Amino acid sequence: MTRSISVLGATGSVGASTLDLIRRNRDDWRVVALTAHSNVEDLAKLAREFGADIAVIAQDNLLGALRDALAGSGIEAAAGRAALCEASARPADIVMAAIVGCAGLGPVMAAIEQGTTVALANKEALVSAGEVMTAAVEKHGATLLPVDSEHNAIFQCLQGGKLAEVRTITLTASGGPLRTWTKAQLDEATPAQAIAHPNWDMGAKISVDSATMFNKGLELIEAHHMFPVGLDKIRIVVHPQSVIHSMVEYRDGSTLAQLGPSDMRVPIASCLAYPARMDTPMDPLDLAAIGELTFHAPDEERFPATRLAREASQAGGAAPGTLNAANEVAVAAFLAGNIPFSRIALMVERVLSETELPPAPQTLEEVLRVDEDARRRASAMLETC
């Protein structure tokens, strides 16, 4: 049976992996909508290849270029934030939500409000709007499937189990490319070094988040919303080989772990086929060739991001959204060469400590105001760096 899908963030790494799987199973899928931030050329090529109903570019000023690139194809072209949300709300069996950052909030909520299945690769959505989003999922009868490899691993380990039976959930972290660096070395880390992840092929922002461990901090907050066992039961362990993607320990002492290659097509395939399975081009896991699996506790002196994320999650309300927004500004500044690597976490901590946080946001509009205010404060701090 043919299923319909929309891919938000089609030209990014998760979008590309999703479309690769669809390409390999072309007769099983009909593509409704494809979106991108600014890559008109690739978006148009993908829309033509997959026969999408609509292609949307986020930047309004690129609408003309997109229309020209799609001329004669019969594919609808649109641009801007409202168009992203409209495309996300179009009927589809599943929406792959892979827009990076807080920019994906509106489109994700638009899809949820249609009561569809949302494969969530945008961790910032649950971090910034956890209570608002989970309430919307319940209200509209939507299904939320986790795409992040760690959360997808937890989701798989919970199949057949109950949250009430869970003793602990353990998120694994690779530690990123700088995990063995000293504090002095981290001060001198360049963007090229920070994004050179040893295991995963990801975009620049997510790669830097992995290097700072903010990626794992955001995932901790996300797990807290997606698997509500209590924040005190969610742990982080550094596992450099990235073979075990997460673990769930049950009350009887049994621990279930999900293992797999470091390729996002595995968790994406889990979501696309859910509740069944589908073929992927992955080679079988060869544990003998891997040789050993190692683990150690995070070093929150050199990488304070996980501590900051846990504190923000404990505070709740506007704190997680503030942390996320400040981090996005700081990472962008680092990638632009405006601040050193080690200042990313310091800047986030300063924004949190110096901001009088408003009450917990109750609507998407309030979430976006928290985000905007945190970005403004973080940007102002850059001027004094």
C-alpha positions in Angstrom: 0.0 0.0 0.0 1.4 3.4 -1.0 1.8 5.9 1.9 2.1 9.7 1.7 4.9 11.7 3.3 6.1 15.3 3.7 9.7 16.0 4.4 10.4 19.3 6.2 14.1 20.1 5.8 14.5 18.0 2.7 18.0 19.2 1.7 19.6 18.7 5.2 21.3 15.5 6.4 18.1 13.9 7.9 16.0 14.9 4.9 18.6 13.5 2.5 18.7 10.2 4.4 14.9 10.0 4.5 14.7 10.6 0.7 17.4 8.0 0.1 15.2 5.4 1.8 12.1 6.5 -0.1 14.2 6.4 -3.4 15.0 2.7 -2.6 11.4 1.9 -2.0 9.9 4.3 -4.5 6.6 2.4 -5.2 5.7 2.5 -1.6 5.6 6.3 -1.2 3.9 9.4 -2.6 5.6 12.7 -1.7 3.3 15.5 -0.7 5.6 18.4 0.3 9.3 19.1 0.4 10.8 22.2 2.2 14.2 23.8 2.5 15.7 26.9 4.1 17.5 28.5 1.1 18.8 25.8 -1.2 16.5 26.4 -4.2 18.5 24.3 -6.7 18.5 21.1 -4.6 14.9 21.6 -3.5 13.7 21.9 -7.0 15.7 18.9 -8.2 14.2 16.8 -5.4 10.7 18.0 -6.0 11.0 17.1 -9.6 12.5 13.7 -8.9 9.9 12.7 -6.3 6.9 14.4 -8.0 6.1 16.5 -4.9 2.8 18.3 -4.8 4.4 21.4 -3.4 7.9 22.7 -2.7 8.4 25.5 -0.1 11.5 27.6 0.5 11.7 29.3 3.8 13.1 32.6 2.6 10.5 34.8 1.0 12.9 36.5 -1.4 13.7 33.2 -3.1 10.1 32.4 -4.3 10.9 33.7 -7.8 13.9 31.6 -8.1 12.0 28.5 -7.0 9.2 29.2 -9.4 11.7 29.5 -12.2 13.4 26.2 -11.2 10.1 24.4 -11.2 8.7 26.0 -14.4 6.8 23.4 -16.5 6.8 20.8 -13.7 3.3 21.4 -12.4 4.7 21.5 -8.9 3.4 24.3 -6.7 6.0 26.7 -5.3 5.7 28.7 -2.2 7.9 30.6 0.3 7.9 32.0 3.8 7.0 30.9 7.3 3.2 30.7 6.7 3.8 28.6 3.6 5.9 26.2 5.6 3.1 25.7 8.1 0.5 25.3 5.4 2.6 22.7 3.6 3.2 20.9 6.9 -0.6 20.8 7.6 -1.4 19.1 4.2 -2.8 15.6 4.6 0.0 13.0 4.8 0.4 9.7 6.5 3.7 10.8 8.0 5.6 14.1 8.3 9.3 14.0 8.7 10.1 17.1 10.8 13.8 17.7 10.1 14.0 21.6 10.1 17.0 22.5 12.4 16.4 24.8 15.3 13.5 26.8 16.6 12.5 27.6 13.0 10.9 24.2 12.9 8.5 24.8 15.8 5.6 26.3 13.8 5.6 23.6 11.0 5.8 20.8 13.6 2.8 22.2 15.5 0.9 22.6 12.2 1.5 18.9 11.5 0.5 17.8 15.0 -2.7 19.8 14.8 -3.8 17.7 11.8 -3.6 14.6 14.0 -1.0 12.9 11.8 2.1 10.9 12.6 5.1 13.2 13.0 8.6 11.7 12.9 10.5 14.3 15.0 14.1 15.0 14.2 13.9 18.5 15.5 14.9 18.1 19.1 14.6 21.9 19.7 10.9 21.6 19.3 10.4 19.5 22.4 13.1 21.4 24.3 11.6 24.8 23.7 7.9 23.8 23.7 7.7 20.5 25.5 4.6 21.0 27.5 2.8 22.9 24.7 3.7 20.2 22.2 2.9 17.2 24.2 -0.5 18.7 25.1 -1.2 19.3 21.4 -0.3 15.7 20.6 -2.8 14.5 23.2 -5.5 17.0 22.1 -5.3 16.2 18.4 -4.6 12.5 18.6 -1.3 12.8 16.8 1.5 10.2 17.0 5.0 11.4 17.8 7.9 9.1 16.7 11.5 9.9 17.7 14.1 10.1 14.9 17.1 11.0 17.0 19.1 7.8 17.2 19.1 7.9 21.0 15.4 8.5 21.5 14.5 6.0 18.7 16.7 3.5 20.6 14.8 4.1 23.8 11.5 3.9 21.9 12.5 0.5 20.5 13.6 -0.7 23.9 10.3 0.2 25.4 8.3 -1.8 22.9 6.4 -4.4 25.0 7.4 -2.6 28.2 5.8 0.0 30.4 7.1 3.3 31.7 6.0 2.3 35.2 8.4 -0.6 35.0 11.4 1.5 34.1 14.2 2.0 36.6 16.5 4.1 34.5 17.0 5.4 30.9 20.6 5.8 29.7 21.4 8.1 26.8 24.7 7.4 25.2 27.0 10.1 23.8 29.9 9.7 21.5 31.7 12.6 23.2 32.3 14.2 19.9 35.6 15.0 18.2 37.1 17.0 21.1 36.2 14.6 24.0 39.9 14.0 24.9 41.0 17.6 24.6 42.2 19.6 27.6 40.5 22.9 28.6 43.4 24.8 27.1 43.1 22.9 23.8 39.3 23.5 23.8 40.0 27.3 23.9 41.8 27.0 20.6 39.4 24.6 18.8 38.4 25.8 15.3 35.0 25.3 13.7 36.6 22.8 11.3 37.8 20.7 14.2 34.5 20.9 16.1 32.4 19.7 13.2 34.7 16.8 12.3 32.6 14.2 14.1 34.3 10.8 14.2 31.2 8.7 13.8 28.2 10.7 12.4 27.7 12.7 9.3 25.7 15.7 10.5 25.2 19.4 9.8 27.5 22.0 11.2 25.2 23.1 14.0 24.4 19.6 15.3 28.1 18.7 15.0 29.2 21.6 17.2 26.4 20.7 19.7 27.9 17.2 19.8 31.4 18.6 20.4 30.1 20.8 23.3 27.8 18.1 24.6 24.9 20.5 24.3 23.4 17.9 21.8 23.2 15.4 24.7 21.8 18.1 27.0 19.1 18.9 24.6 18.4 15.2 24.2 18.1 14.8 27.9 15.4 17.5 28.0 13.7 15.9 25.0 13.7 12.5 26.6 12.2 14.0 29.8 9.2 15.0 27.7 9.0 12.0 25.4 9.5 9.4 28.1 8.2 10.8 31.4 9.8 8.6 33.9 11.2 11.4 35.9 14.3 13.5 35.3 16.2 11.7 38.0 15.9 8.4 36.1 17.5 9.7 32.9 21.3 9.3 32.8 24.1 10.1 30.3 27.1 7.9 29.6 29.9 8.6 27.1 30.3 5.7 24.6 32.8 6.7 22.0 32.1 3.8 19.6 28.4 4.9 19.0 27.3 1.3 18.7 24.9 1.2 21.6 22.5 4.1 21.0 20.6 4.1 24.3 19.5 1.7 27.1 16.5 1.1 29.2 16.8 -0.7 32.6 13.7 -2.3 34.1 12.8 -2.8 37.7 13.8 -6.5 37.6 17.4 -5.6 36.7 17.1 -6.4 33.0 18.7 -3.8 30.7 17.7 -3.6 27.0 20.0 -1.9 24.6 19.6 -1.0 20.9 22.7 -1.4 18.8 23.3 -0.4 15.2 25.6 1.4 12.8 26.2 5.1 13.1 23.8 5.9 10.2 20.6 7.9 10.6 18.9 5.8 8.0 18.4 3.1 10.7 16.3 5.2 13.1 14.6 6.9 10.2 13.6 3.5 8.7 12.2 2.6 12.1 9.9 5.6 12.0 9.0 5.2 8.3 8.0 1.6 8.7 6.5 1.8 12.2 5.1 -0.5 13.6 6.7 -2.8 11.0 10.3 -2.9 9.7 11.8 -2.1 6.3 15.0 -3.0 4.5 18.0 -0.6 4.7 21.3 -0.7 2.8 23.2 -1.1 6.1 25.8 -3.9 6.5 25.2 -6.3 9.4 26.7 -5.2 12.7 30.1 -7.0 13.1 30.9 -6.9 16.8 34.0 -9.0 16.4 35.4 -6.4 14.1 34.5 -3.6 16.4 36.3 -5.4 19.2 35.3 -3.5 22.3 32.7 -1.1 23.6 33.8 1.4 26.3 31.9 3.7 28.6 32.7 6.6 31.0 30.9 9.3 32.8 30.6 12.8 31.2 33.2 15.4 32.3 31.1 18.4 33.3 34.1 20.5 34.1 35.3 20.5 30.5 31.8 20.1 29.0 29.3 21.8 31.3 26.5 21.7 28.8 24.8 18.5 30.2 24.8 20.1 33.7 23.2 23.3 32.3 20.6 21.3 30.4 19.7 19.3 33.5 19.4 22.4 35.6 17.2 24.1 33.0 15.0 21.0 32.8 14.6 21.0 36.6 13.7 24.7 36.5 11.2 24.0 33.8 9.0 26.8 32.4 10.9 29.1 30.0 14.4 27.9 31.1 14.8 25.1 28.5 13.7 27.4 25.6 16.1 30.1 26.9 18.9 27.6 27.0 18.2 26.4 23.5 17.9 29.9 21.9 21.1 31.1 23.6 23.0 28.0 22.4 21.8 28.6 18.8 23.1 32.2 18.9 26.4 31.1 20.5 27.0 28.3 18.1 26.4 30.6 15.1 28.8 33.1 16.6 31.5 30.3 17.0 31.0 29.1 13.4 31.4 32.6 12.2 34.7 33.0 14.1 33.4 35.6 16.5 33.8 33.7 19.8 36.0 30.8 21.0 34.6 27.3 21.4 34.8 27.4 25.2 32.7 30.5 25.3 29.6 28.8 23.9 28.7 27.2 27.3 29.7 30.2 29.3 27.5 32.4 27.2 24.5 30.1 27.6 25.0 30.0 31.4 25.3 33.7 31.5 22.0 34.2 29.6 20.2 31.8 31.9 21.6 33.4 35.1 21.0 37.0 34.1 17.5 36.5 32.6 14.4 37.0 34.7 12.4 34.2 33.1 8.7 34.7 32.4 6.0 32.2 33.5 5.9 28.8 31.7 4.7 29.4 28.1 1.2 28.1 27.4 1.0 28.7 23.7 3.3 28.5 20.7 3.3 32.3 20.5 4.6 32.5 24.1 7.2 29.9 23.3 8.4 32.1 20.4 8.5 35.2 22.6 10.8 33.3 25.1 13.0 32.3 22.1 13.1 35.8 20.7 14.0 37.4 24.1 16.8 34.9 24.8 18.2 35.5 21.3 18.2 39.2 21.9 20.0 38.9 25.2 22.5 36.5 23.8 23.2 38.7 20.8 23.7 41.7 23.0 26.3 39.7 25.0 28.2 39.0 21.8 29.0 42.7 21.6 30.9 42.6 24.9 32.8 39.4 24.1 
